[in-house]
Structures are given as structure tokens and as C-alpha cells.
Amino acid sequence: MELIKAINITKTYSGKAGANDVKVLRGVAIEFSKGSMSAIIGSSGSGKSTLLHILGGLDKPTTGQIYFKDQDISSYSSEEISLFRNQEIGFVFQFHHLLPEFTALENVMMPGLARNFELNSVKKRATELLSEFGLSDRLSHRPGMLSGGEQQRVSMARALINSPSVLLADEPTGNLDEANTMHLMDLITGLNKSTGLTVIMVTHDSNLARVCDIQISLKNGVVA
């Protein structure tokens, strides 16, 4: 079943007075099925992260449409797109973006509290996720007290707190050593297989890309 469909997506970043425009995406057409696990690969500057951000509603295309469950999200207002992201999309980035003054548990709870879910149910769900990811003894630790691999697992738990339809991961293992890379990928592939979570991952690592069902190569802003 088709979940996401991108139609003729372009993205141009304009220079001053229209000079030195940078065309990052030049007409990308692509579809993602529900429950699939896809890797977007390509050299630096090929448009991988830009495409991922547009798919998740973090950025708008210059032209083209993104359909999610047959709804054109590229036409959404800022309020509608914020609600869409909070309900449907989980994001994991190369840098974990955890808030340093809050504990691991509090960081994971935040997207659920932003949706005004009941406090105790959000806390229970966050505790379960952190325990599932091997962090049951780190609930009260702030990010500065955690290793890089632990911080990225907290970030994963935060991405999943609202039970999203899609996990978008932008170089999620870029700052991790080999052991933590394999641990995180085992978590992601396990979730994909056990829950049917749709995963779209940007990576420069060909070994990680081969773990995915589908590999999509971008070159000069188009699907190669």
C-alpha cells in the first residue's frame, strides 16, 4: 500500500536578488510503500537530506507535491504541517538534539506532552521505550551523562513516543562507532519487521543501505 508519493519535487535556494541560485532537487518522483525500509544514498550535496526534510514536512518544495495517505501535505498551512509532523513522523538525526537540562525520560516524553496526552500514560510509554532500548537504568540521566550511543537511543525513543507511521532517519549512525552503529540498526530493522514501521533513512554507508529493502540513489538532484 502506497504511503508517501513525491511528484516532480524541485528545491532551489535563492541567492541575493536571484543570483547564484542553487538547485538542489531537480524533479524527484518517488513512492514509498507502507512497511517498507528504504535507504537514500548519494554523494555529499546530492540532495539526500533536503529530500528527507521535504518528505517529513520540515521544508517545502519549490515546486511539486508530497502526498501522504493521499493528502497533499505540501499545501498544508504551518499549523497543519506541525500537527502532521507530531502525529505521523518520527525524526532521528545525526546529532541527537536532546535538551541538555532535561533527563532522558523527560526528553522522550516531550512530543507526547506536546499533543496534550495524559501525563502518566506518556511517562509509562516513554519508560517502556527506554527499557526496550536497554536504557532502563538511565531514565534520570541528563544527556551529558550518557554515551553517544545511549544519546542516540534516547533520540530514537523520542521519535517513537507518538507511534508515528514513518521514521525518517538522517545519517543516524554518522557519529557512532561500529558497535553502536550495529546496535542502532538492529533496533531500527527490528521495529520495521515487528511493527511494520515505515523507515526512510539517509546514509552514506553502503553497508547500512544494503540492510534496507530498497536503495534509492540521488545524483545531481535527481533519482539516478
N, C-alpha and C positions, 0 to 999 in steps of 0.2 A: 504494500500500500504506500502510495506516494505521500510523503510528509512535507518536504520542502522542495520548491521548484523556483529556480532562478532563471529569469528570461532576459537575455541581452543586457546584462549588467555592465555598466561602464562607471568608472570613477576617475574624475580629473580634479587635481588640486591646482587651483589657480595661483599664478604669481601676481605681482603688482601690476595693476592696470591690464590684466590679461596676458602679460608677458611671462615667458618661461613656464607655461602650463605643464604640469606633469600628469601624463595619462597612465594611471596605474592599472586599471582594468579596461579592456577594450572590446567588451561584448561577450561576457561569460554566460553560457547557458548550461545548466546542470540540474540534476534532480537527486534527491536523497530519499530512500525508502525508509519507512518505519522499521526500527530494529536493526538497521544496518550499522556497520562500523567502517568509517571512511577516513583515509589519510589524504590531506592536501600537501603535495610536495612541490619543490621547485627551488631555484636559486634565490639568494637574497635579492629583494626588490622585484620579485616576480608577481607580487600582489596577493600572496597567500593570506597574510594577516588581515589585509584590507577586506578581502572576500569574506573571511570568517566573521569579521565585525559587522559587515553588512547583513550576512545571514542571520546574525543574532540580534539585529536591531540596534547595535551600538553606533552605527553610522548609516547614512542614507546614500544610495547610489546616485550618481549624477543623472543617469537615465536607466530605464529598465525596471522590472518588478520582481519582488520576492513574495512568493505565495507560501503561506504556512497553513496547512489544513484548509486549502482553497481560499484563504483570506489574504488579500493584498496588504501585507504589513508595511510595505514601502510608502503607502499612502496614509499611514496612521499619524495622528497628532502626537505631540511629545508625551502627553498624558497616557494615551493609548499604548504607545510603544513601551513606556516604562512599566505599565501593568503587564503587557505581553512578556517582557523580559523576566519579570519577577515570577510569573506563573509558569512559563513554558521552557525557559532556558537556564541552564546552569553553566557558568563560565569558570574555567581554570586557565590561568596564565603562567608564563614562565616565572614571573615574580609573583609571590603568593598574595600580596596586597592585604595582609592581615593587619588589623588595627592594633598597634603595639600596646596600648593601655588596657586592652581587654583580654580576658583569658581565652583559651582555646574554645571552651564551651560557649562563652558569650559571643565570640566571633561567628561560630557556626549558627547560633540562634538568630542572628540579626535579620537575615532575609525573611524568616518566618514571622518575626515580630513586625517587620515592615508590612506584612499582609494582615496584621491585626489578628493573627491566630492566638488562641488561648495560651498563656504563658507556660503552664505546666505541660501541655501537650507538645509545645515547641521544645521545651527543655528535655522531655523524655525522648523525643525523636533525635535531637542533637546528641544526647548521651549514647543512644543506641548506635548512631552512625560512627561516632568516635571510637566506641568499643569495637565495632565491626572492623574498623581500620587499625586496630591494635593500639589505641591511644586511651584506653580506659584509665590509665594512671597519669594522664596528662591533662585532665579536664580543667584543672585550676592553674595550669601553667600559662604564662604570657608568651607571645611568640619569641621573644628574646631568650627564653629558657628552653626552646625547642631546637632540634637539629633541622637542617634544611629539608630532609626527607619528611620529618614529622610536620613541619610547617606546610609542606605541600599536601600532605594527607588531611590536615585541618582544612586547607583550602578546598580540597575535594569534597569533604563532608559539608562544608558551607554551600558548595554548588548544588548539592543534592538535597538540602534540607526541605525544599518545597516540592520534592518529587517531580522534577522537570521532565518534559518529553524528550529534550535533547541536551546532551552535554557537548559544549564547544570548548575544545582544549587547544590553546595556542602555545606551542612548544612547552608542554607541561613538564618535560623532563630536562629542559635546557640547562638548569642549574644543579642537576643531581648527578651523583656518581653512579657507576654501573649497577651496584646493588640496589640503590634506591630507585633507579630508573626501572629495573625489572619488577620491583615491588609495586610501584605505582601502576605499571602497565598490567600487572596481574589483577590489580583492583579494578581497573577500567574494563579489561576484557571480561572479567568475572561478572561485573554488573551488566554488561551488554548481553552476555549469554543467559544470566539468571533472571533478569528483569525485563529484557527487551529494550533497554535504554538505547536510544539512537545516539551514536557518538560520531562527531566530526572533529578530526584532530589535524592541526598544522604541525608538521615536523620536517626537519632537515635530515633526520636519521632514517636511512633506508631500511635498517633492521626493524625499527618500530613500524614503519609503513607496511612492511610485509606481514605484520601481525594482523592488519586490518583486512576486511573482506574486499575493499575497493581502494585503489590508489588513483588519485587524480593529480595530474602533473600540470602545473601552471608555468607558462613561459611567455615573457613579454606581455603579461596581462590577459592571455587567452589560455583556454584549455588545450594543452599540446596533444 
